[in-house]
Amino acid sequence: MKVVLGVLGLVPMVAIVTIAIHLVVLTDGRPELVLHLGPLDLLVPDLTLDELVPIAIAVGATALVQMLIAILFILHAQKNQRLSANGRMLWILLVLFVGSIADPIYWALHVLDRARRRA
């Protein structure tokens, strides 16, 4: 279970990088559309629905995995007696606001380390 948590903790970060690379490769040299939003003009790539749907599915799946991992790590942090009350609160806030970065760090410091101490 500890290894599964670690792998799941890395999934959102890897997925975000992969999606970003895919978008850069997909939109390289493509014409752009200009969206006029009041005083702001946004340049967006002209993608077809066939190109956007897989990206939307990947982003949605990544968000679901991130929420699942956040819930699991928050529950783990609440029960972690090695952390002070302030430490628990800090980790919970980090997982909520910068989860893609905090999740692997929390796993390495508190979940994996705890499993090693038991062995």
N, C-alpha and C positions, 0 to 999 in steps of 0.2 A: 504493500500500500504506500510506503514511503517513497519508493521509486516512481510510482504512478503519479503521486502528487508533484514530484519534482519535474517529471516530463510535462504534465499538464500545466505547471507553472511557467514553463518555457514556451508553450504553444502560442500564446497571444503575441509575444515579442517576435517570434519567428514568422508568424502569420502576417504581422504588420509589415515587416521588412519585405517579405515575399510579395505581398499585395502591392507595395510601393514600387518594387522593381518591375513587377508585371505592368503596372500602369505606365511607368516611364518607357518601357520597351514598346508597349501597345500604342502610346500616343506620340512617339518620336516621329517627327516630320508630318504629322497630321494637321489638317486645318483646324483652326479654333473658332469657336462661337463666342461672341461678345454678349454677355448678359448685362443689361443696364439696370442697376439696382439703386435708383436715386442718384446720388452723387458718385456712387461707386460703380466702376466697370470691371466685371470679372471675365477673364479669358478661360473658357472651359473647352476641353477637347471634344471634338465632334465624334462621339462613339455611337455605335448602333446598339439596339436593345440586346442583340445576341452577345455583344461584348460586355454590356453592363450587368446583365443578370448573373453570370458567374461571379463577378466581383462583389455584387450585393450579397449573394449567398455566402461567399467567403467572409465578408465583413460581419454578417449576421451570426455565422457560426463562431467566429472569433469572439464576438461580444458575449455569446452564450457561455462559451468556455471560460471567459474572463469572469463572468458573474458567478459561475459554479466555483471556480478556484477562490474567488474573493470570499464567498460564504464559508468554504472549507477552512481557509487560513484564518478567518476571523474567529470561527469556532475554536480552532486550535489555539489561537493567541489568548482567547478568554480562559481556556483551561490550563494554560501553561503557567505552572506554579513557579518556574524559575525566573519569570519576569515580574518586576514590581508592577503595581497598579498603573503607574505612569508609563512604564515600558509597554504594558499591554495596550493602553490607549494609543500610544505612539504608533505601534505596529498596526493596530486596527485602522488608524487614520492613513498611514502610508499605503496599506493594502487597498483602501477605498479610493484614494486620490491618485496614486502612482503605482497601481497594482502591477502593471507589466514589468516594472523595474523592481518593485519591492517583493513580489512573490518569489522569484528565484533566490533572492538574498535571505528572506525569512526562512525559506525551505533549507538552505544550506546552513544557516546559523542555528536554527532551532528544531527543525524536524529531523534532518539528517544527523545532526550532532547528537540529538537525543537517542536516535536509533543506534548510533555507534556506542554510546555509553552503556546501553543495555547489553550489547554483544560482548 
